[in-house]
Amino acid sequence: MTFLLDLNTLKMKIYEFARILGILLDNAIEASKECEDKIINITFRNDTKNNRQLIIIENTYNNKDVNTEEIFNKGFSGKNGHTGLGLFEVRKIIKKNKNSNLYTSKTDKFFSQQIELY
């Protein structure tokens, strides 16, 4: 874990930030525990050049066919017995905060969620 961000200067309500972080970390743990290499990288840093705060969570994952847009749909879940509300809630909070973005991407090895706060 890399931590280079002063949470006192966080540009989001702390309970919303905690909710997002909890959901994304829970998903990262669930996905990586199914993998041979169980890796989760978390980075918190200030990007002073672009005047933003970055939180990046990347993890190993097995479902390489995962649709990075569909996962945010209400009720969508890749896990048995889950409601599919977590990422739907994340997107709702991000949309409500006009100073934030969430970028989701994947490579052969890592699934990544990047939160940007302006």
N, C-alpha and C positions, 0 to 999 in steps of 0.2 A: 504494500500500500504506500502510495506517495501522498503526503498531506502538506500542501503549501497554500492553504486558504484560511483566512481568518473568518471564522463563522460569525463573528460579531458584525462583519460588514456584508453578510449575506443579503442579497437583493430579493428575498422572498420570505414570506412568513415561515417561521421555524417549524410549525406543525405541518405545513404543506410540504416543506422540504423533507421533513422526517418521513412523511407518508410516502412520498415519491421514492426516497432512498430505500425505505423498507420494502416496498413492492419490487423495485429493481434488484435489490440484493437477494430477496427471497427467490425470485425467478432465476437469478444467476446461480444460486446454490442448487436449486432443483435441477437445472440443466447440466451443470458441471458434474454433479454427483453420478450421472449416468455415463460419464466419459471415462476412458482409460486414464487420461491426464486430467486431473481435477484441478483446474486453474481458474482463479478469479483475480483479476487485477483491478484495483480501484485507484483513481487519481483525482485529487482535488487540487486545483491550482488557479492562480490568477493569470490571465492573459492580458497583461497591461497594454501590450501593443494594440489590441483590438478592444480594450476597455470592457472585458467580460470575465466572468468567473466560469470555470469549467469543472464539471464532475463527469468522469468517464468510468464506466463500469464495463469491463469486458470479461468474457468467460468462454471456456470451451463448451461445445454443444454437439449433439449427435444429429439432430434433425436439420440437415443441410438444405432441405426443401422449404423451410419455414418462410412464410410470406411476411416481410417486415412491415407491411401495411395492414394486412388482415388481423394480425395479433392485437391490434388496438380496438377491434370491433367489440361492442358489448356482447358478452356471452361466449366469445371465442376463447377456447382453452385447449392447449395441447396436452393437458394433464387430466387424467381420469379423475372424476369426482370433484373437479374445481369449477367455480362459477364463471370464470372468464371476465371478472370485473376489475382485476388489478391494473392491467395496462390501460383499460378504458378509463379508470379513475386518474391514472397518471396523465393521460392526454387531456382530460377535462381540466385538471389543475394547471397544466402547461398553457392551455388555451386561455384560461382565466387570467393568467399573469402575462400581460402584454410584453414584458421585458424578458421572456424566456422562450427557448426553443429546445426541442428534443430531436436528436438525429439518431436513427437506428441503422446499423449496417452489419454486414457479416463478411467474413473471409472464410477460407477453408478451415481455419483453426478456431477463430474467435467470433463470437456474437458480441456486438458492442452497442451500448447506449450512451450517448453524450448529451448531457444537459448543459445548456449555455444560459447564463444569467447576465443581462446587460444593465 
